[in-house]
Amino acid sequence: MRRRAFLAACAVTGVGGCLGNGTESDSTAGPGAATTTEPSGRATTQTATATETPTERETSTATPSPTATPEPTPSTETGTPLFPGYETTDVRVTTPEGEELGSVSAAIADTQSLRYTGLSDTESLPEDRGMLFVYDEVGDHTYVMREMDFGLDIVYADDEGTITRIHHAPAPGPNEDGEDQTYPGRGQYVLEVNKGWTTERGVEEGDVLQFEL
């Protein structure tokens, strides 16, 4: 099986809860995650999950983003799917030498719609869960914390999965929507996990995201 590294990136256009709006090279994510020029989850200009808004490139003839082999969708204690409508993949974070630092089961946001929604509809995130934002190619993106209910680590990675930037984004305040919390970066993949996840595991820029799509 082919390993691919992933990273979700977002441009200054803003990502709410990871939502975004913008052009091909500069996108913002939607609520609940970082934003990119395309809609993503709440980590964009809104709340807890990273999303991004649609961009003009989404309507181009770019090669479709790879989709992961269907796997059972993680469920909460009540039996409700944690990421309804998303496929999942296991993401490992390693040092350049291959030492594993941590891993999560991540929902795959590889379409404009899925990236825009991101984690904005998620009230909380288990430590072993995350969301992987997938783009057709490397680009500049901006994620925002639109409508996010919890803080996130927003990890950008290039086409080889090498981490290029890590943001530690707190949840919006009581009277804030997260739109002003912007987290730019450049990459083809963006991984969103609970705030502090990367720090606790010693993950740094230069480490590698490994996963299969």
N, C-alpha and C positions, 0 to 999 in steps of 0.2 A: 504494500500500500504506500502511496506517496504522501510524504509529510509536507504539510504546508504551514508556514507560520502566519499568524494573523495579527492584524492590528487595526484599530479603528481610529481614524483621524478626523479632525474637524477644523474648518476655517473660521476666520473672524466673523463670518456671516452669522454665527451663533447657533448653538445647539441647545434645546431645552429638554431637561430630563434626558438629555441626549437627543435633541431634535435639531433640525437644521434647515437652512435655505441657502441657496447660493449657486454659483456656477460650477463648472467641472473642476476647475482648479481650486475653487474656494467654496466650501460648503459648510452648512451648519446643521446640527442635529436637533431633533425635537425634544419634547418633554421627557424627563427621567434619565437622560444621559447626555453625553457630549454631542454637540451639533456639528454638522458638516454642511457643505453646500447642498447636500441632499438631506431629506428628513431622517432623523435618527431617534434614539431613545431619550429618556429623560435627562441624560447628562448633558443635553444641549442647553438651550436657553431656558429650560424649565425644571421639572423635578427629577425624582429619583432614578429614572432610567435614561439611557442615552438614546436619542433619536435624531433624525435629521430630516430636513425638508427636501422635497423633490428639486432637482436641478435640471438645467437644460440638457445636460449630458445624459440624463436618465432616458431622454427620448431619442438619443442618438442610436447608431447601429453598433455600439460597442459590444464586444464579446460578452455574452451573459455571464454573470458571476457564478462560480461553481457552487453547487449545493451539496450539503453533506448527506451521507447515507442515513436514511431515517432511523432514529433510535427512539426508545420509549421517552416520552416527555416527562421530566421530573415533576413530581407531585408534592403538594403540601400535606400536612398531617391530616387534613380533612379530605384528601383524595382529589382536590381540585388541581388541575395542571398548573405548574408554576409559570410556564411559558406557553400558553395555548396558541396554536398556529405556527409555532417555530420548530424547526428540526434542531437537533443538538449534536455537539461533538465534544470530545475530551480535549482540553487544551493543557499542555504541559509547559511550564516555564523552566528553562534550563540556563546554565552558564554557557559561554561559548565552548567550554570543554565538554559539555554534556551532562554536568551534574544537575540533577533535578532539584528545583527550589520550591515548587508547588504545582498544584494542578486543580482545575475546576471543570465541571460539566457546564458547557456554555451553549446558550441558545444562539442560533445563527441568524443574524439580521443581514440578509444579502440582497434585499430589494428595497426600493425607495420607501414603500409603505412600511415594511418591517423596521427599517432604520429610523423612520420618523417616530413611530410609536415607542420603540426601544423599551426601556424599563419604566416608562412613565405610568404604566398601569400596575406596577408591582409595589406592594406596600413594604416589603422587606426582602432581603436576599440572604439565603444561607451562605455560610463561609465556603462551601464547596460548589457554589453556583456562580455563574457570570453570564455575560452576553458578549458575543464576538460580532463586530460589525465588519462586513466584507465589501470591498469595492473592486471594480474591474481592473483598476491600475492605481499606482501611487499618485497621491494628490495632496493638496493642502485642505485641511478641514478645521472646523471650529465647533466644539461641543459646548452645550450649555446645560444648566441644571433645571430646565423648565419643568415645573410641576413634580419635582423629585421629593420623595419622602425620606430619603436617607442619603448619606454621603457616598461618594464613589472615588475609586482610583481609576483614572482614565489613561490607558496605556496604548501609545501609538507604536506601530511596527511597520517596517518596510516590506517589500515584496518577498524577502527572504525570511521574514519573521523577526528580524533583529529589532529590538526595542530602540526607538529613536527619542521618545519623550514620555515622561510620566507626570500626571497631574494628580494632586490630592484635593478633590473637590468636596467641600462641606455641603450639607443639605441647606436649602434656602431658609432664611429666617421666618418667623411667624407671619409677617406681613409682606413677604417677598415671593415672587413667582419664579425666581431663578434665571430669568432672561438676561440679567446683567452679569451673570457668572459665566464668563467665556473662557474656554480652554482650547487654544489652537495647537495644531501639530501637523506633521506631514507623515503620510504612510499609506499603505493599502489595507491595513487591518487595524482595528481598534478593539481592545479588550477592556470591558468594564467589570470591575469586581468591587466588593465592599471597601470603603475608605480604610486605609491602613493595612490592607491585605499584602501589598507589595513590600511595605516597610517591615512588617513582621517576618517576612520570608527572605529579606535581604535582596529583593529584586531591584536591579538597576538598569540604566540605559546601557545597551551593549549586550544584555542577556537576550535570550531567544524564546519566541513563542512557537510551539510545535503542535500541530493538529492536522487532521485529515478532513478534506471536504469531498 
